[in-house]
Amino acid sequence: MTENTTEKHGKANKTAPSSSQPAGFAPQQSDRTLLVAGVGLVGSALIEKAREHGWKIRTLHRSDSGQVTGVQYRENGDEFAYWNPAKHELDPAAVVGADAVVCLNGAAIAPNPWTKSRRKLLRASRLDSTETLAQTMANLPAVDRPKVFLSGSAIGFYGDRGEARLSDLDSHQVGQGFLANLCQEWEACAQVAEDAGIRTAQNRTGLVVSDRGGIGAMLEKLYRFGLGARLGDGRQWQAYIGLDDAASALLFALENDNFTGPFNLTSPVPIRNKDLHDFLSWRAKVPSPWVAPAPAVKLAGDMGKELLLASARTFPDQLEKAGFEFANPDAPSMFNRYFGAK
């Protein structure tokens, strides 16, 4: 549901100049700069897609030492900077010159149990990053502020909603539970950027299917060996999105000047868990007759209830209203695309 981007990226050099350029430096030829915090599965795909559209890329990485720096350069011309979101430390120079900012930071929601310390990390890794970026942008002179801020969120915002149609055009759809509360706080952290006049949007990301990793690759492997299982009665709705569609939709939101507010980053065709189970079993040509009873799933605590048994019948109404077209509008087409048609 989010980027796992809490890994460290080396030590910052406190004495490094804000714009040190190595020998043989080849600057990127572009008049648009995209600053990305959270270079995980979706973030990496967004960067690839943005480059194809002519964006210059700058990335933020967490510092081992806690020291922060301005913009630095790699030999290929890529820009990067270090920051320390846990201490709300970010050199404003790392943001100046960026036309758009995307924050996809967040520790992985699964599979680690949601202990008290884990919940603290899940909150801090999302809220600290978003708050730090939003506040830094807001504090800049108006002429130096980015034009758009895209901040992460997740479909956990809606909680367990059964058969309800969950549209991002309806502002009264908030759910209950740890994830729903976390997503509300997460989205609220971006408000300071919006108040400063920066166009702001929050992507409520669903379950991402890709052969590069994540839930899609995990399910493909489980069903290939006959180890897949229906979860509970399987009637809960699940919202998936292909990695390429996710990256394309994020870029679409960045480049569409009228696109604002929370939006569902999910495909337009949600699927019941039992139907996905049947499809993946058929596709693998290996029987997976297993069922994980709801009481057993609930032994995992809130994580089991909110991640595996919760029903979220979401629709990307804002994306479709704005004219975005999905390459893979349903889960079966996603799995066939990334893992080969059967």
Phi, psi and omega in degrees: 000348180204171179286137172265092190229038179265004179292156181271155187232035176093168185273142176277149177261110186298330183267001182294136178293158184294339184219051179291135183239121181289163177300141180078014182301132179238098183298147178288135182269094179197150177257009177235128181245130177251121177262123183240126172247116184111073185263064176261215184301305182286320180300318179296319179294323177297317180300315179300315182293320181295321177300319179298333180265010174089012179279142168275141188250136171229134182240151175252137180228141181287136183275136173299315189275349183086359179272148182240156182223165171281198184289134173235173187228142172267168184297333179275003178096351177298143177259150177205163177208159176255151176211172179224080184298332180299331178253011181055043181249119177209122178295121179306332180297337179287343182256326181301132181098347178277130177276330181219146180232133177235129178240111181241020182295148174161133175295150183299131179294326180226162006261004183296137179302149181275069174290173179301318181290325179292319178299321179298318179293318180301320179289308186297319184294336178265310187289317181299318181295313182294316179299316183297313179294314182298316182291320178298316178297317182295329182281347180288154170303146185308323183292338183261355183286143173299157181279332185215143178233120178251116186245141184289158171197193182204163180289352171302344176307326188273344183068202179267107189242013174060235184267002184298141175277117187257104182254141176282359175270354180252114184279001184250030186258010185298142182258196181233157179118174182300311182295318180298316179295319179298315181295324177297315178297318181301311180293324181293334181297336182277353187299325182297327177291317178298320179296335180274005177091011179270128177300125188232138176219150180236121182270115176273093190277139176267205182275121188268129179257126180197153175276002179270351183141189179084191186297324181297313180295324179294315179295319179303316181292316181300314183287331178298329181257015177071026185250008178287159181213143169288144183257114183062221179280352176076007182277350182292140178278141178233145185245115181248163172208139177288149184301317181295320177295322180298313180295317180296320180292322177297316179294322177301316179295322179293320188270352179265107187297342182261006185269118181216163173082178180294143176215147181280117177265071181218164178286162182282357181235092176292164184222143175288148181301321181293327179287322176294319178300314180296318181295313183292327176294314178297317184296322182284345184060021178229124182299137172232079186279012190277149175229131174262102183301146182306317179300326179290319179296323182290346176296340176280005177076210182300328180299317178295316182291317188272334181263321189257328184253344182292146181253123180227098181267078186266155178223136182276060187299321183293317178299312183292323178297327181278353175104010179286139179243131182274135175286325180229093187281352181219160184300315179304317180293329177294311181295323177294324180293311188274340183235009176089135178289144180253000000 
